[in-house]
Structure formats: C-alpha cells, structure tokens
Amino acid sequence: MTEKTGNSACAAEPVDRGWPVQASCLKAIRLSLPGRSKIGLLEHCGTGNLGDDATVTTVLQQIKSRWPAASVVGLSLDPQDSKKRHGIPCFAIRQSVFPFEQEWSLASPAARRGRYSERLKARFKKVGPLYRATKAIKNVMIVWPIQFLREIAFLVQSLILACEFDLIVICGGGQLLDWGGPWAFPYTLFKWSLLARCARAKCIFLNNGAGPLDATLSRWFIRRALTMADYVSLRDRASDELVRKIGFEGKIKVVADSAWGLRLPDGIAKRRSKPGKELVIGIAPMAYGDSSRHWVDDNRGYRRLIDSLAEFSAELLRRGHRIRLFSSDIWFDSQALADLEAAIHKIDPGLAADRVTRDPVADIGELIAALSHVDCYVTCRFHGVVFASLLNVPTIALAPHPKVTTLMDDMGLSEYCVDIATCDATGVTARFDRLLANMDDVKARIRRHAAQSQAALESQFDCLFRASAETHTEDQHLLSVRSVT
C-alpha cells in the first residue's frame, strides 16, 4: 500500500475529469446525479459463472434499495442470458457474443460437436508452416479488416447508448486481468471507460479484483481505464498492490468483493448448526487443464485432479458420509462434474450408487439452496468460497489462482487452501480432518470475516448511493433553485 491509497470508502476523488474535486465520494459521485438516474452495470458476465452474476445482483439490489426510481441497464457478454437472470434490459459489451451455454453446457449438442471440431483443428495444426501461413494470410486479408469495420460500427452504437447514462458502474470480481489477451478484458474496460468520458457519464470501478496483468498493452489499457474513472475500489490488497505496480497513481479504496453483500432469500439457513455423524460434503471440481475448455493445456493434470477428488470422495463414502456434486460455474465446469461422478462410481460403484448425487444448479437461488444442505464444501472457485461462507459453510479451497489463496488468507483459513496443480487425495483428506477437528473455530472466523465485509460494503454503498429520501429532498431543492433562476 502506498500513501496515495485512500483510507475510507469515500476517499477516491475524480481523476482526470472536468468535475470539481470533492472531499467525499458521496459528493463526487452524487454531483448532478438525480435519484432517477440511468445507470449501466458493466461486467464480463453471462458466461454461466454465478459468482460474476452474484456481483451484478448485489449491486443491483443495493442501488434499487437506495434509488428505487433509478433506471438500470446491464452491459454483459451475453445480453440475453443477463436479461433473463437480472430482469433488466441488457446490451453487449463486445461486438460479438460468444454462445457460452451452447459451447460449455453438457446438455448442449454444440458442446459435443465442439470436442470434434477441436480435434479436427488439432490435426490441421500438425501441418505446421502451411497451416500458420494460411491462417496469417486469412487474418490479414479478411478477418482483421472485417473485425475493424465491425468494431467502428459497434463503437458508434455504444457511444449512442453511453450518452443515455448518468453513471456506468464496472462491477464484478476479477475484471482487471488479461485473460484472453490485451484485446479481451483490458480493451473492453478501456473502451467503455473512454465511451463514458466522451458521453460525460460518470464511471466507477466497484470492488474489482486485479491480475494477472502480464502483457504491456494490457497494463496500459487498464491503467488508462482506471485513470479515466471517477472512483476506484478493489476487493483485496493484492489487487491494490498490482494496480500500483502497473503505474496507477489515483486514489483506491480496498473494500471487499461485492458478492459478500448479496441479500439471501428469506428462510435460507443452514440445516444443522453442528455436524452429525453422517456428513454431507459438497464438491465442485473445475475444468482446470482440460484442453477442450481451459486455457491451460494439461490433460494429464486435469485427470490427476479428477482422480484425486474421486479418491477423496471414496474415502468419505467409506466413512459413511454423502457426496453432492455442484459448482458455481454451471456450464464451464459441467464436464468436470460428470467426469468426477463417473470416476467415483468406478472406484466404488456399490457405495456411490445411492450416496453420490449431482445437484442440478442453474441459478444463484439453486446454488444457495444446494449449499444449505452441505456441512463442508470443496471448491476451486473464488466465489464458491464466498457463497459457502455466506451460509457459514466451511470450505476447503483448491486454488487455481492467487485470488483464492488471498481470500482464504484474509479469512484466516490459509491452512485449508491448497494449490490445485499439486493437490492429491491424501492432502485434501488431511485438511478435511483438520477442519472437522476445528469446526467451531473455522465457523467463527467465517462469521467474523463475512460481517466485516458486509459492514464495509454497506458503508460504501451508503456513501455512493444516497438514500432515496435524501435524494428526493435534494432533487426538489435543485428544481426549485432552477425554477427561480
């Protein structure tokens, strides 16, 4: 942390903008924003990752509770999916929409065809120089010129849309990263920050996570996007340190991931305050290393992960426990869930027959319901840990990314976190046994961290989005002044 890092949720001032510098973020963001503002919520969501959707849901809940008259529009990777999940009008943040559900859902025929197409492409790649030369010529002569013209048209359409907004909120968890290259996440965030500035709409980065940011162009895009923003908050200190390293010098507030503020449905609670003799263990494998889905091409590592979790599950079954399989990434991890279920049945078909179930999860509500029936959750996902913690369900985290390690460390539970690339059945079982022995302490730490995160988020949202009664009074006063002048 540097001296330039803010110390309160209201610390960030407008950066590189024409609005007056204010001492508090409430004045800075609320300046000329009436309660009937039109707000765009932007995130790389619509992919079936319920953690990403939870951050949108949370921000939407928090805004609507304070500004009930505000008009909110979603900006996502898949507008149709986001409209269905959040009940608001949605538009695309990129010129092309990738059919995530068709590509990754296990029930989709497209997913099965995709495996064949990948094998076919791999065969063509073996041709070597001829394949690369043909691809380069096609890109230069056809693909890139068409993409450029389409992007210009998309930017014009997006600018027209941005001119309708008073505020664009870049919400979500891990947004500040270069997964997919500089022209994926970094360019999209830079593009919309620039559009907001051109449209004279305020723009805030709300509780984002950062990293990795390896490419020089990615760092430039992200640094410029943050510089154009009116307010920047990040979800953890590791993200703050990385953003400082890439050269951003504006004010930053470290708060918490927005998903910690998710308002759960009424009546959702843990069934058991103390584990009984028969435990129910939720397990969420990840398609980590699966070359047909994951960007890390390590099929042997993927099989090792599945086999390790299968052996761990078999041990739990032999102890008389039950297994429930479900993930917070409902499409991308669907094949991993099927592979793990098959591997468990192969090891111990007798016990697995009626003691292993795969829960159908399609939305946040169903995920929360599934978590409410488990005593412990083994997950590879950052938001898998958050979702479980909201219900005070202890987790064993198999970390595919430093953000998961950071989260478990912040909760004081780093001893229950292991690198996904090196985990094995013995290590996971040892952590499970340790967790059972320290269950009361673990749950106390979870409750404490959840309460702290929720309090920080409430304070931040109160600061950014003034209560509707105050807004109404101020707006009426402004209207009176204008009518007199």
N, C-alpha and C positions, 0 to 999 in steps of 0.2 A: 504494500500500500504506500502511495506517495502522499505528500502533504496536500496535493490537489484533490484528493479523493474526499467527497462530501461525507459529513458525519450524521446527516439526518435524511429522511425520505424527501425532504423539501429542499435539499441542498443544490440540486442542479439548476443552473441558470441558462437562459437561451444562449446558444453558441452560434456565432456567425449569422445571425438573423437580424432583421430590421426592427424587431420589437424591443421595447425598453427592457433593460436588465432589472430583474426584480430580486428582492431578498428572499422570497419564499416561492417554492414551486407552485403553490396554490395560486398566487397572483400571476406567476409566469404563464401557467397553462390555462388558467381561467380567464385571462385577459381577452376580452371580446368574444368569449365563448358562451353563448346563452344556453339555458337548460334544454332548448330544443335543437341543440347542435346535431349535425350529421357526422357520424364517426365511422371510420373504416378500421376494422380489425384485421390486420395482416399477419399471416403465419403460413409456413410451409406445411399445411395440414391437408387433410383429405386423402391421406395415404393408408388409412386403417390403423395408424398409431394413436391409440386412445389417450396417451399421455399428452400429445400435441393438442388433441381436441379438448382435453380437460382444461388446458390453459385458456383456450378460447372461451369455453363455457364459464370458467371462473371470472374472467374479465367482463364478459357479457353480463353475468349475474351482478357483479359489483357496480358496473356502470348503471344498469337499469334500476338498481335499488336506490341509487342516488339521483340519477337523471331519468326518471320514468318517461319523460317526453322526448328523450333523445332518439334519433333515428340511427340505427346501427346496421352496417353493411359488412359482410365478410369478404375477405380477399384471400383466396386459397389456391392450392394446386389443383383441386377438383371441386369446382363450384357446386356441381350437382350434389355431391356427397355432403359437402359442408352445409348446404341449404337444408338438406334432409335432417342433419344431426342438430343444427342450431336454430332452425326455424327463422332464419333471416335471409334477405336477398344476398346473393354471393356472386362474385366475379373472379376471373382468373388472374393470377399474378404473373403468369407467363403466357406467351403466345400459343403454346401447345399444351394440351392436357394429357398427361400420361395415364392410361387406364389401369390404375393400381389394383383395383379389385379383380379385374379380368386377368391381369398378369400373375397375381400372387395368391388369390383365393384358391384353396384346394378344391372347392366345389366347382370352379370355373373350368370349362373345356379349354379356354385360352391358356390356362396355366399348363395343362398337359401338352398343348401344341408348342408352348414356349420352350419346353425341355427339348423337343425335337429340333426346333429352329436353332437353339443354342449349339446342339451337337453338329448340325449342318454347317453353321458358321465356323465352328472349330475346325472342321475338315477343310473348308476353303482357306483358312488361315495357314494351314500346313503347306499351301502352295508357295508361301514365302514372299519373295520380292514381287512376283507378279500380282499377288493379292494386294500388297501395300501400294504398288504403283497405280493399280486400277482404282483403289479407294481414294488415293490422293487426287487423281485426275477428276474423279466424280465430285469430290468435295469442292475443288477449285472452280470447276466449270458449271456445276449445277446446284449442289446443296447449299454452299455458303451464300451465293448471290440471292437465292430464293429466301433463305433464312433472314438475310439482311433486310430485304424489302418487306418481309412479313413483320420484322421487328419494328421497322419505322412505322408501319400502319398500326401496330399494336401500341406503340408509344403514344401516337396521336389519340387513339381511343382511350388509353389510360389517363392521359392528361385531361381530357374532357371529363372523365369520371372523377379525377382528383379535384377538379375545380368545384365539385359539388360538396366536398368535405370541408368541415371546420377543423377536423383532427384526424390524423392517421396514427393508430397505435400498433406498433410492431411488437406483438406479444409472442408468447411461446417460450419453449425451453431452449434447446440448443440451436439457435438461429445463426450465431456468428461463427460459422465454420465453412471450410471449403470442400466439404463432401461433394463429389461430382465435378470439382474443378472451379476455377475462379468465375466462370460464366454461369454457374448454378446459383447457390445461395448468395455468395458475395455480390454478384452483379445484380441480382433481383432486389436485394436490400438497398444497394446504392441507387438503382433505378427509381424505386418508389420514394426514397428519401429526396431525390432530386425532383421528382414529379411533385411531391408535397411542397417543396420550396418554390417551384415555378407557379404552383397554384395558390401560393400564400396560405396553405393549410399548415397548422402546427403538426409536428411529428415527434413522437416519443418512442423510445426503445424501452420496453417494460419487462424487467426481470428476466433478461435473456441469459443464456449460457454461451460461452465462447470456447472455441477450439475443437479440433486442430485448425490452425491457420498457417499452412506451410508455404504456399505459393506467394511470391512477392506481389503479384497482381491482386490476389485475394486480400492481402493485408491492406493494400491501397484502397480497394473498394470499400472494405469495412471501416477503415479509418475515416474516409471521406463521408461515408453514410452517417457515422456517429457524430462527426463534426457538424453536419447539417441539422442534427436533431436539436429539439428544444429541451429534452430531458432524457437522461440515460440512467437506467438502473440495471444491475446484473444480479444473478441469483447466488453467486458464491465468490469468495475471494480469489480462487484460482482463475476465474474468468476475468476478474478485475486486473489481476497481475498480467495476464496475457494481453489484454487490451492496452495496458500501459506499455508493454513491450513493443507493440506494433506502432507506437507513436501517438496514440490518442491522448490529448492533454486536457480535455474538458472535465467537468465535474461528473462523478459517478457515485451512485448510491448502491451499496450491496444490501439487498433486502432478502428475498427468498424466491424460489420458483413459485409462480402464480398458482400452480396446481394445489399447493398447500392450503389455499383459500377456498377450495371447492366446497360448495354447500351440498352436503349429502342429503339424499331423500329422507323424509321422515320415517322413523321406525327401523332404519338400518342400524344395527348394532351387533356386536359380537355375541354369538350364542352362548359361549362359555367364558367366564372370567378366569377360570383355571383349567388347564388341560386335563382331560380324563385319561383313563387307561388306554383307550383307543383314540389315537390322534388322527386328524385329517390334515394331510400335507399337500399344499398346492405347489405344483412345479411348472415352471414356464421356461422351456428351452428356447434357444434363439438360433436362427439360421446362420450363425457365425461360421464363416469359412465355406459355406455351401456355394460352390462356383456358379450354380444356376440362379442364385438370388443375391448373394452377398458380394461386396466389393473386394473382400479378402478371398483370394482363390486358394483354399486349403481344404480340400475334401477329406483328407486324412484327419486333419484337426477337427473337422465337423463330426466325422464318425466317432472320433475319440470322445468328444463332448457328449454325444448321444449315448454312447456305450457307458460312459462314466455315470451319467444320470440314471441310466437303466439299472446299473448295478446298485447304485444308491437306493433307488426305488425298491428293488428286490429285497434289499436288506430291511427296509421299512416294512414291507409286506410280511417278511418272516417274523418281525416283531409284533405283528398283529395290527398295524396301522393301515390307513386307507390313503389312496393317492387320487388327487383330482388335477387334471391337466388343463391349463388355460393360460393365455398370455394377454398382455395389454397391447400387443401388436397383432391384430386379429387376422391380417392377411399375410404379411411378410413371414410370420413365424408359423403359419398353418402347416406347412410341410414338416417342420421340426417337431411339432406336436404329434403329427401322425407317425413320424419315424420313431419318436420316443415311445409311443404307445405300442408300436409293433415290437420294438426291442425289449420292452418289459415283458410282453406276452411270450416272447421267445425264450427269455431266461426262466420264467416261472409261470407257465400257462395255467397251472392249477389255481394259484393264489390270485393271479391277475384277472381271472375270469369275472369275478364279481366285486373286486376291491379296487379296481382302477377304472376311473371314468374320465371322459373328456367333455368338459363343460362347453356348451355352445355359447360363446360370447360374441355379441355383435355391436354392443354399445357400452357406454360408461355405466349405465344402470345395471346391466347384466354382469359387468366385471365386478362392480361393488358387491352385488348380490353373491357372486361366486366367492369373493374374498371373505364375506361374512360367515362362510361355512368352513373356513380352514383355521387351524391352530398355528400354522407356520407356512411361510411362502418362500420358495426358492425361485429367484428371478434373475434374469440377465439385464433387465431394463431399469433405467433411472426412475421412470415414473411408476414402474412396478413396485419399487420400494416406497415411493410416496403414497400410492393408492393403498397399499397394505398398512402403512403407518397411520393413515387417516382413520383406520379401523383398529389401531393398536395391535396389529398382527405382526409379530416379529419376522424378519426376513434374513435369509442367507443370500448374499448377493454374489453373483458370478460376473465380475466386471469386464466388459468388452471395451471400456473407455474410461479415462481418468475421472470423468464426471461422476461415475458411480462410486469410485473409490473416495472421491472428495465428499460426496453426500454421506456415505457411511462413516467417514471420519468425523464430519461435522456433527453427526448424531452420537458420536462416542461409541460407535459399534464397528470399528475397523477390523476387530478380530473375527467378525462374521462375514468378511468380504475376502474373495479370492480372485485372482486373475483367471478369466475364462479360458485363456490359452494353456494354462498349466493345471487346471483343476482336475481332480480324479475322485473316484468314489470314496476312497479312504479319507481324503482331506475333507470332503463335504460331510461325510458321516461324523467325523470328529467335531466339526463345527456345530453340527446339529445336536450332538450330545452335550456340548458345552452350552449351547443356547438353552436346552431344556433344564440344565442344572442352574442356570442364571435367569430363568424366565421372568421373575418378578423385577429384577434389576433392569433387564432389557426393556420391558414394557414401560417402566418408569422413565427411562431415557427417551423412549419414543414419545411418550406423552409430553415430556418437557420440551423436546425439540419441536413437536407439532404446535404446541401452544405458543412458543416463542415466534415461530414462523407465521402463524396466523395473526398474532398481535401486530407484528411488523407490517404484514400485508394490509390489515385493516387500517392502520395508521397511514400507510402510503395512499391507499385508495381514498380515504377521507380527505387527504391533502390534495390529491389530483382532481377528484370529482366531488365538488362541494355538495352538501345535502340539498335535496330538491327545494325545501322550504326557504333556505337562504338564497338559492339561485333565483327562485321566483321573486323574492323581495328585491334583490339586486336588479333583476331584469326589468321589473316595474319601475324602479327608480331611474334606470337608464332611459327607458321610454319616456318618462316624464320630463327629464332633462332635455332630451332631443326635441320633444314637442314644444318646449318653451323656447329653445334656441332656434 
